[in-house]
């Protein structure tokens, strides 16, 4: 069996079982994420690294609403917040260098 096939089989196992139990309905979860991301993006012209990290944190918040309690969603959310902070500092430094 190829490595790619093993990865795909694991993804099938998780999406159909463990992840479904943890995160709830796939379609409801992703619609919720879409609504939250649309709200975040309403006045942004260009997405920066800090925005990506913020949106990933929002994804974790959306996942907290469905399925079962998953401590990983809280840990990852905190991690994305810290990543966003680092990205924002770099963006500010880049802006200051340009001006």
C-alpha positions as CSV (number, residue, x, y, z in Angstrom):
1,X,0.0,0.0,0.0
2,X,1.3,3.5,-0.9
3,X,1.8,6.2,1.7
4,X,-0.8,8.3,-0.1
5,X,-3.4,5.5,0.1
6,X,-2.7,5.1,3.9
7,X,-3.3,8.8,4.4
8,X,-6.5,8.7,2.4
9,X,-7.8,5.7,4.4
10,X,-7.0,7.4,7.7
11,X,-8.9,10.5,6.5
12,X,-11.9,8.4,5.6
13,X,-11.8,6.7,9.0
14,X,-11.6,10.0,10.8
15,X,-14.1,12.0,8.8
16,X,-16.7,9.2,9.0
17,X,-16.2,8.3,12.6
18,X,-14.1,10.0,15.2
19,X,-14.2,13.5,13.8
20,X,-17.9,13.3,13.1
21,X,-18.5,12.5,16.8
22,X,-16.2,15.2,18.0
23,X,-17.2,18.0,15.6
24,X,-20.8,17.2,14.8
25,X,-22.5,17.5,11.4
26,X,-20.0,18.2,8.6
27,X,-22.4,20.5,6.7
28,X,-23.6,22.4,9.7
29,X,-20.1,22.9,11.0
30,X,-18.8,24.2,7.7
31,X,-21.8,26.5,7.2
32,X,-21.2,27.9,10.7
33,X,-17.5,28.4,9.8
34,X,-18.5,30.2,6.6
35,X,-20.8,32.6,8.4
36,X,-18.2,33.5,10.9
37,X,-15.5,33.9,8.3
38,X,-17.8,36.1,6.2
39,X,-18.3,38.3,9.2
40,X,-14.6,38.5,9.8
41,X,-13.8,39.3,6.2
42,X,-16.5,41.9,5.5
43,X,-14.0,44.9,5.5
44,X,-10.8,43.3,4.6
45,X,-9.3,44.0,1.1
46,X,-6.2,41.8,1.4
47,X,-5.7,38.8,3.7
48,X,-2.5,38.8,5.7
49,X,-0.9,36.1,7.8
50,X,-2.5,37.4,11.0
51,X,-5.9,37.2,9.3
52,X,-5.3,33.6,8.4
53,X,-4.4,32.8,12.0
54,X,-7.4,34.7,13.3
55,X,-9.7,32.8,10.9
56,X,-8.2,29.5,12.1
57,X,-9.0,30.6,15.6
58,X,-12.5,31.4,14.5
59,X,-12.7,27.9,13.0
60,X,-11.9,26.4,16.4
61,X,-14.6,28.6,18.0
62,X,-17.1,27.3,15.5
63,X,-16.1,23.7,16.3
64,X,-16.7,24.4,20.0
65,X,-20.4,25.0,19.2
66,X,-21.1,21.5,17.8
67,X,-20.2,17.9,18.7
68,X,-18.7,17.0,22.0
69,X,-16.3,18.9,24.3
70,X,-12.9,18.7,22.7
71,X,-10.0,20.3,24.7
72,X,-7.9,20.4,21.5
73,X,-10.2,23.1,20.1
74,X,-9.3,25.4,23.1
75,X,-5.6,24.6,22.9
76,X,-5.5,25.2,19.2
77,X,-7.5,28.4,19.5
78,X,-5.0,29.7,22.0
79,X,-2.2,28.7,19.8
80,X,-3.7,30.4,16.7
81,X,-4.1,33.6,18.8
82,X,-0.4,33.5,19.7
83,X,0.5,32.8,16.0
84,X,-1.7,35.8,15.0
85,X,0.2,38.0,17.4
86,X,3.5,37.0,16.0
87,X,2.3,37.5,12.4
88,X,0.9,41.0,13.3
89,X,4.2,42.0,14.9
90,X,6.0,41.0,11.7
91,X,3.4,42.9,9.6
92,X,3.9,46.0,11.7
93,X,7.6,45.8,11.3
94,X,7.3,45.3,7.6
95,X,5.1,48.4,7.3
96,X,7.5,50.4,9.4
97,X,10.4,49.3,7.2
98,X,8.5,50.4,4.1
99,X,7.8,53.9,5.5
